[in-house]
């Protein structure tokens, strides 16, 4: 497993490995398919439907590579307590902590059946991961507002991803019923407000249910050091 605290990605930020060639690729799996020697780092791609040009962080090492990172945290430099528009469009620094943005994630995941990989590093630098198949992000109108629902197949090892499946993403300005994101001061896929197995958008360094934690890998509400979420197509791209 790649060390989430490794400065490799930061070091490569100034030397963007993307080129005109890669700008015709739709995700990190596509890049790796064209060049098996492609290294982990930042690339520029063009999404398959909207033709949006965006920079993405690719993990080309873990479990065969080809992973497109959409959530990256490791030092608390970026505030994840944000409104729905920020989560829709993305925020942060692709060379540091960031959220890629639902509008890009949904489009890229629709390009083919995808896997989801979650990696976390505890304060003592011990690591753990969860892997799930059939990952998708679908929009549904609930309580008169469009909601982003998390859906996946069977998850392995821990219960964090399993607990997210079927849940709607909640922000301070968009919720299904009670505003759990406002109570916990962190947008997330909530099922049991304040009693989740994990919350990777909680306040960095804070203990308790409003903190940044994964109870299956770190201790009870013990704050994490780092986390990463990423997807990879198993097949397809039309």
N, C-alpha and C positions, 0 to 999 in steps of 0.2 A: 504494500500500500504506500502511495506517495505521502510523505509527511506534509500535513496541511500547513505547517508553520515554515516550510521550506521557502526561501526567498527566490527560488528559481523563477517564479512567475513575475515577480517584481523586477528582477534583473533583465528579463527578456522584454519588458514593456517598451523600452526605447528602440529595440530592434524588431519591429513588428514583422514576423515571418510571412505574413500574408502577401499575396501578389495579385495581379490581374487574373491569374489562373485560379487562385483560391476564391476570388470574388464571384466566381461562377459556381461555387460549391454552396450547398444549403445548410450544412452543419459539420460538426467535427468528424462524424463517421464518414461523411462524404470525402473530406480532406484525406483521411487516413486510407480510404479505399483507393485514392489516386496515388498516394505516396506513403508506402508502408514505413518509410524512414522519417516521417514527419515527427517532430518533437513536441512535447508539451509547451504551451505558450499561447500567445494572443494572435488571433487571425481575423481577417476581415472576410465576411461571407455575404451572400445575397439570398434572402429568404425566398422560398420557392414560389409563393403565391403573390405576395405584395411587392416583391422585388426590393425590399428594404435592405440597404447596406448597413450592416452592424458589425461591431467587433465582439468576438466571443473568446472566452478562455477555454482551451481544449486540454483535457487530460488524455495524453496518448500513451500512458504507461499502465494505469491500473486495469487489471483484468482484460488485457488485450487492447486497451485504448479506445479512442473514438468517442469519448464522453464530452458532452457540452455542459459546462458548469452554469447553473442558473442562480445558485445561492452560495456566497463565499463570505465567511467571517473568521477572523483570527486575532483581532486586537482591539475591537470596540471603537474604532475610529469613525464608523458610519452609524448614524442613528437609524434603526429599523422601525421606529414608531412613527409611521407615516400614513397618509391618506390613500384612498383607493387609486386615485390618479397616478400617484407615484409608483404604486405596485403594478399598475397597468403599463406604464411607460418605461419603468426601470429607474434605478438610481445607484449612486456610488461610483466607484472607479474600477474599471475592468482590470486594472493592474493592482487592485487592492481589495477592499471589501465592497461587495455589490449585490444587487438583485437585478437579474437580466430584464424582467418585464413580461407580464402575462401575454401581451399582444404578440410578442416574438415567440415566447415559449409555446403557446397554443398552436401557432402556425407551424412551428418546427416539429412538434410532437405529432401533428396530423400527417406528416410526410411518410409515416410508416409506424408499425407496431414498435413500441419503445420499452426499454427497461429503465428503472429508476434506481440510483445508488445514493445512499446517504452515508457519509463518513463523519465521525466526530473524534475529537481529541480532548481528553479530560485534563484537569489542571496538573495532574501528575504525569502527563504526556502518554498515558495509556490510550489505546485507540480501539475503536469498534466500528462496525458498519452494518447496514441493512441493505438488502437487495430485493427488488420486486419487479415482476413482469407486468405487461399490459398497462403501462402508465398512460394516463390521459388527463387532460384538463378540459372540462366541458362547461359551457355557460348555460345556466338555466334561470328563468325568471321566478324568483321566490319573493313573496311579500312585496311585489311590484317593483323589484329591482333585479338587475342581472347579477348573478352570483357565479363565482368560479368554484366548481366542485372538483375535488380530488378523487381520482378513481384509479385503482390498480388491481392486479391479480394477487396471487399468493406471495406474501412477504416472508423473508427468512430471518432467523436469529432472534430478533427482538420485536417488540410490539408497537413501536412508534409509528411506522408506516401503516400498519394494519389499522391503527386507531384513526388515521387521517382519511382513510378511504371512505368516500361518500359524504365527507364533511364540506361545508361551504366556507370559503375564505372570508374572514371577518376583519374589517378595519374600523378605525374610530368613526368613520363617516358612512360605513356600509355594513349592515349586520342583518341577520335573519330574524332574531327575536330580541334578546337582551344584548346590550353591547359589551360583550366579553372583552373585545380588543381594548376598549376604553378602560375597563376595570383592571385588566392585566397590563395595560399600557404596552401592548404588542399585538400587531396583526398576525393572525395565524388561522389554521383550520381547526376550530374548536369543536369539541363534542361535550366535554365536561368542564365547564369554565373553572379554571383554577386547579383542576385535577387531571391534567393531561400527562401522558407518559413522557412527552417531550414538548418543548417549545424553543425552536431555534431562532425566534425573532424577539425573545425577551431581552430585558435590559442586561447588557454585558457586565459580567462580574457580580451580579446580584444573586443572593440566595432567595429561595422561596418560590411560590407559584408564579410570580411576576418576573422571574429571572430567566436566564438563558441556560437550559438544561436538557439532559436526556437521562431519565431515571434508569433505563435499562443498561446503560454503559457507564455513566458516572454515578455517584452516590445520590441519595434522596435529595432532590432539588439542588444538588451541588452544581455551581456554575461551571460551564464548559470553558475550555481554552479556544477551541476552533471547531468549525463545522463546514461541510460542503455538501451540496445536493447537485446531482447532475443526471442527465438522461442520455440514452444512446439507442438509436434505431436497431432493432434486431433484423428486420428486413424492410423491403420496400424502398421507397422513394419512387413511387409510381413506375 
